[in-house]
Amino acid sequence: MGISDGKVALVTGASKGIGAGIAKGLAAAGAAVVVNYASSKEGANRVVSEIIAHGGKAFAAQGNNVSSTPTWETLPVEQPPSATGKGGLR
């Protein structure tokens, strides 16, 4: 069991560079990862594919407007993550 088993991580800028490395590291530790990207869909899909190929769970989600209020209905989660860490991928 990894340190992040059962957790969901949203990694911004995860389509390349440091963000991609963080996403892969969290997945290796057991987290399901939302690979967020602003413009590089190909890069995000590549990171998702690598995570899945190593037995992890991940999907790509585009978003670059951090000033707007998030709506959980638009994300593939059962419910919004809470302070207790509940919630997760559908």
C-alpha positions as CSV (number, residue, x, y, z in Angstrom):
1,M,0.0,0.0,0.0
2,G,1.2,3.5,-0.9
3,I,1.1,6.6,1.3
4,S,-1.6,8.0,-1.0
5,D,-3.8,5.0,-1.4
6,G,-7.4,6.0,-1.7
7,K,-6.7,9.7,-2.2
8,V,-7.5,11.8,-5.3
9,A,-4.9,14.4,-6.4
10,L,-5.5,17.3,-8.7
11,V,-2.2,18.3,-10.2
12,T,-2.2,21.6,-12.1
13,G,0.2,22.0,-15.0
14,A,0.6,18.2,-15.1
15,S,1.0,17.9,-18.9
16,K,4.8,18.5,-18.8
17,G,7.8,19.2,-16.6
18,I,7.6,19.3,-12.9
19,G,3.8,18.9,-12.9
20,A,4.0,15.7,-14.9
21,G,6.6,14.4,-12.5
22,I,4.5,15.2,-9.5
23,A,1.4,13.5,-11.1
24,K,3.4,10.4,-11.8
25,G,4.9,10.3,-8.3
26,L,1.5,10.7,-6.7
27,A,0.1,7.9,-8.9
28,A,3.0,5.7,-7.9
29,A,2.2,6.4,-4.3
30,G,-1.4,5.1,-4.8
31,A,-3.4,8.3,-5.6
32,A,-5.9,8.6,-8.4
33,V,-4.7,11.6,-10.4
34,V,-6.5,14.4,-12.2
35,V,-4.0,15.6,-14.8
36,N,-4.9,19.2,-15.3
37,Y,-3.7,21.1,-18.4
38,A,-4.3,24.5,-20.0
39,S,-3.3,23.9,-23.6
40,S,-1.3,20.7,-24.0
41,K,-3.9,18.0,-24.3
42,E,-1.4,15.7,-26.0
43,G,1.0,16.1,-23.1
44,A,-1.7,15.4,-20.6
45,N,-2.9,12.3,-22.4
46,R,0.7,11.1,-22.5
47,V,1.0,11.5,-18.7
48,V,-2.4,9.7,-18.2
49,S,-1.3,6.9,-20.4
50,E,2.0,6.5,-18.5
51,I,0.2,6.4,-15.2
52,I,-2.3,3.8,-16.4
53,A,0.4,1.7,-18.0
54,H,2.0,1.5,-14.5
55,G,-1.3,0.4,-12.9
56,G,-2.5,3.8,-11.7
57,K,-5.8,5.7,-12.2
58,A,-5.8,9.0,-14.0
59,F,-7.7,11.2,-16.4
60,A,-7.0,14.5,-18.1
61,A,-9.0,17.7,-17.4
62,Q,-8.6,21.0,-19.2
63,G,-8.9,24.1,-17.1
64,N,-7.0,27.4,-16.9
65,N,-9.3,29.8,-15.2
66,V,-8.5,29.6,-11.5
67,S,-10.5,32.7,-10.7
68,S,-13.9,31.1,-11.4
69,T,-15.8,29.0,-8.8
70,P,-15.4,25.3,-9.5
71,T,-18.5,23.3,-10.1
72,W,-18.1,19.7,-9.0
73,E,-20.9,18.7,-11.4
74,T,-18.4,19.2,-14.3
75,L,-15.7,16.9,-12.9
76,P,-15.9,13.1,-12.9
77,V,-16.1,12.8,-9.1
78,E,-18.7,11.1,-7.0
79,Q,-18.8,14.1,-4.6
80,P,-16.4,17.0,-3.8
81,P,-13.4,15.9,-1.8
82,S,-13.9,16.9,1.9
83,A,-11.5,17.7,4.7
84,T,-11.8,14.0,5.6
85,G,-10.6,13.0,2.2
86,K,-13.8,11.4,1.1
87,G,-15.0,11.6,-2.5
88,G,-13.4,10.1,-5.6
89,L,-13.4,9.2,-9.2
90,R,-16.6,7.9,-10.8
